[in-house]
Amino acid sequence: EVIAIACGRKDFQMARKYISKVVAENYVLSHETLVPYLRLCAHFDSDVNRKAWMKVLNRIYHGNYKLEIIDNRLFSGLLRELAENGRSTDEDRVINSFMRSKFGIDPNVDTYNEILLGYVARGDMFQANKVLQNMILKENLGPTPLTYRALIHGYTFNNDVIAAYKCLDDLLAMSGNIEQDDPGSDTN
């Protein structure tokens, strides 16, 4: 698909041109088309790009862009890209102004994991832990193994072994019985 190629090449102008053509033809957009475009819009921290992703979300809200389903998946890539670029104010805007207020969607643990992964990719473990504490745990969402694996990866990469072991302990406690190799068994 041309839009995906343009997004992969970070060609904002070409991607915007083809999104406009698809919409003009009255086609239904898919997550596979729109999510990479939203990520591309969020990749560059400029007013033009900020207005672009906000315009897309507003057009979806007003019915100008047609989607089969509007759910957390639509917002996850955008939120991850914003986190990777350290733009927490824009994250809050997406969650509160669009997801909750306009679309009536509460972020789920998978959405918050995407934000957490963005901060881990950025190397910002303070913000990643803040996502765990203020978004996942505060909203009574259960962290998933992905939550802990991402934190372990981030802490290990930042040479914070104590924090990595704490996350590993939390993961093991969450998992209950972890299947271990029996030293006496023949596994050849």
ZALO-171122 format. One record per residue (C-alpha): x, y, z; residue number from 0. Coordinates in pm, whole numbers, plus 50000, padded with zeros to 5 digits. Layout:
! ZALO-171122
- X	Y	Z	NUM
...
! end
This chain:
! ZALO-171122
- 50000	50000	50000	0
- 50134	50338	49898	1
- 50043	50509	50227	2
- 50239	50251	50429	3
- 50541	50295	50201	4
- 50526	50673	50235	5
- 50499	50641	50614	6
- 50790	50397	50627	7
- 51001	50646	50431	8
- 50886	50926	50664	9
- 50747	51111	50361	10
- 50477	51315	50533	11
- 50368	51504	50220	12
- 50318	51189	50012	13
- 50136	51008	50293	14
- 49904	51307	50348	15
- 49835	51326	49974	16
- 49730	50961	49953	17
- 49524	50974	50274	18
- 49334	51264	50115	19
- 49278	51062	49796	20
- 49147	50762	49991	21
- 48910	50984	50187	22
- 48794	51168	49871	23
- 48704	50832	49717	24
- 48492	50763	50028	25
- 48681	50445	50120	26
- 48676	50302	50469	27
- 49016	50343	50633	28
- 49177	50058	50822	29
- 49396	50065	51131	30
- 49677	49933	50911	31
- 49654	50250	50702	32
- 49577	50511	50964	33
- 49800	50408	51256	34
- 50129	50444	51062	35
- 50009	50782	50934	36
- 49926	50902	51286	37
- 50269	50782	51403	38
- 50433	50969	51118	39
- 50244	51286	51210	40
- 50362	51251	51571	41
- 50720	51171	51474	42
- 50805	51531	51394	43
- 50752	51785	51672	44
- 50610	52076	51476	45
- 50284	52265	51475	46
- 50210	52139	51124	47
- 50243	51776	51228	48
- 50061	51826	51559	49
- 49774	51986	51369	50
- 49781	51697	51122	51
- 49720	51421	51379	52
- 49466	51636	51563	53
- 49288	51705	51233	54
- 49272	51332	51154	55
- 49126	51251	51495	56
- 48873	51534	51466	57
- 48773	51418	51117	58
- 48720	51066	51249	59
- 48511	51206	51531	60
- 48296	51414	51294	61
- 48252	51121	51053	62
- 48461	51266	50770	63
- 48700	50971	50787	64
- 48532	50635	50795	65
- 48676	50349	50998	66
- 48539	49999	51053	67
- 48601	50025	51426	68
- 48736	50289	51659	69
- 48916	50137	51956	70
- 49238	50152	52158	71
- 49442	50021	51865	72
- 49378	50342	51673	73
- 49550	50548	51944	74
- 49826	50311	52060	75
- 50078	50380	51785	76
- 50027	50755	51812	77
- 50075	50745	52189	78
- 50389	50532	52158	79
- 50539	50773	51907	80
- 50461	51069	52132	81
- 50628	50889	52426	82
- 50935	50803	52215	83
- 50965	51175	52146	84
- 50905	51277	52510	85
- 50583	51466	52443	86
- 50375	51389	52752	87
- 50153	51696	52707	88
- 50042	51565	52368	89
- 49987	51218	52521	90
- 49755	51370	52779	91
- 49571	51556	52502	92
- 49519	51233	52304	93
- 49398	51040	52610	94
- 49177	51305	52770	95
- 49057	51522	52481	96
- 49017	51254	52218	97
- 48999	50903	52359	98
- 48791	50976	52668	99
- 48603	51297	52585	100
- 48526	51257	52215	101
- 48530	50882	52158	102
- 48432	50754	52504	103
- 48722	50507	52505	104
- 48916	50433	52823	105
- 49276	50334	52761	106
- 49344	49971	52841	107
- 49664	49809	52965	108
- 49780	49746	52607	109
- 49752	50117	52530	110
- 49951	50206	52841	111
- 50208	49938	52754	112
- 50262	50114	52420	113
- 50331	50440	52602	114
- 50564	50258	52842	115
- 50748	50096	52546	116
- 50791	50442	52394	117
- 50961	50572	52707	118
- 51176	50258	52733	119
- 51287	50308	52371	120
- 51373	50667	52462	121
- 51571	50545	52765	122
- 51350	50744	53002	123
- 51290	50494	53281	124
- 51156	50760	53516	125
- 50866	50824	53276	126
- 50826	50450	53202	127
- 50788	50378	53574	128
- 50550	50672	53602	129
- 50330	50506	53337	130
- 50327	50189	53545	131
- 50243	50373	53869	132
- 50009	50650	53749	133
- 49836	50489	53456	134
- 49836	50112	53493	135
- 49828	50059	53871	136
- 49632	50373	53962	137
- 49356	50275	53719	138
- 49348	49921	53863	139
- 49470	49764	53543	140
- 49685	49459	53588	141
- 50034	49488	53446	142
- 50104	49220	53188	143
- 50422	49018	53134	144
- 50497	49266	52851	145
- 50486	49550	53105	146
- 50754	49385	53318	147
- 50964	49259	53026	148
- 50978	49614	52886	149
- 51078	49756	53223	150
- 51341	49484	53276	151
- 51483	49556	52930	152
- 51493	49930	52997	153
- 51647	49902	53341	154
- 51905	49650	53217	155
- 51996	49874	52925	156
- 52043	50161	53173	157
- 52256	49941	53401	158
- 52003	49959	53687	159
- 52034	49597	53794	160
- 51848	49643	54124	161
- 51539	49784	53950	162
- 51558	49512	53683	163
- 51566	49239	53950	164
- 51271	49399	54131	165
- 51070	49387	53807	166
- 51179	49028	53753	167
- 51060	48941	54106	168
- 50726	49112	54033	169
- 50695	48922	53705	170
- 50772	48588	53871	171
- 50526	48661	54153	172
- 50263	48748	53895	173
- 50329	48433	53695	174
- 50294	48197	53990	175
- 50450	47868	53901	176
- 50724	47910	53649	177
- 50806	47594	53463	178
- 51168	47508	53529	179
- 51392	47249	53373	180
- 51425	46934	53581	181
- 51800	46882	53626	182
- 51747	46508	53629	183
- 51554	46486	53303	184
- 51702	46404	52966	185
- 51614	46696	52734	186
- 51835	46599	52438	187
! end
